[in-house]
């Protein structure tokens, strides 16, 4: 029997048994669709993280944090968090030639902010005037100045979500808020930041001069962290070692004692992103593989049932001259055709669903062509494998017994 004749016979059988064919398709469709959705969301998330990392932490940045840890910041210890000061940063600028500028910061944390009877908890952080170049700019008004930092001025920059909650439609520039009992004048509105790399809303914040945060809000002499900008990124390794030497000397750490600070460098950031990418690309698709495997079992089971139900048909075809290999080819073609159609449907559904989800989450729109190709190949493979045993059983039937 010709290939065309086998294909035509198989398609007729599929059309006659629409419900059974649909049940066979479900597992593969769900598996391929899930693989497409999961991979697209994973790649979109990784790309979003990379974009945020690049916008806030580029190849010329080093982040120093108070508290114990390793030189690369890969593991934080339980050391004190009061070991980093503005004087440390001034020493680094003076003694490490490759450092172009430093931007200290102090995390104040969530504080109750009030304005004309409206009270809202907002995250507050202290920065220097250099944060405009190193961290984030304003979209309205002006950033606080060096004099504001030097004089511990009570001025503030506000994120757009916090401004909307506290002021409504009123222009916040020039308005006053109270952080606890300390009044602040809003001098600028921060540009939109969106969701940060840690999943926090970076638009529900208030920035104040770091010295104001230290003296008026926290009453401390230390800072939480600092972002450093280096002149030559190719000298990052030597610069990192020089920073470590300066800080260990200033903090009088004995040889062999752990650092009481941590550093995050572009190398570490790249490793973190690659680790996240491996999680998405290796572990999450296993869920889809399980669904495809379940689909294969369903197809094999229903094909075996089909063989038993179609014994008279198989016997009649053998009686009029159909060979065993023709019967086997027909059943293999049926299972393969069903899984290919199911795979294509899964790809379309998965692509549409993934783009909708990514758009709703504000992530970059990505179609994972590699995963989609794997899904289609997997569906073909599943169809062939799931049809082997039923096809062999159908081919082995004795036409005399089946027609009896």
Secondary structure, 3 states (H helix, E strand, C coil): CCHHHHHHHHHHHHHHCHHHHHHHHHHHHHHHHHHHHHHHHHHHHHHHHHHHHHHHCCCCEEEEEEEEECCCCCCECCCCCCCCCHHHHHHHHHHCCCEEEEEEEEEEEEEEEEECCEEEEEEEEEECCCHHHHCCCEEEECCCCHHHHHCCCCEEEECHHHHHHHHCCCCCCCCEEEECCEEEEEEEEECCCCECCCCCECCCEEEEEHHHHHHHHHCCCCCCEEEEEECCHHHHHHHHHHHHHHHHHHCCCCCCCCEEEEEECHHHHHHHHHHHHHHHHHHHHHHHHHHHHHHHHHHHHHHHHHHHHCHHHHHHHHHCCCCHHHHHHHHHHHHHHHHHHHHHHHHHHHHHHHHHHHHHHCCCCCCCHHHHHHHHHHHHHHHHHHHHHHHHHHHHCCHHHHHC
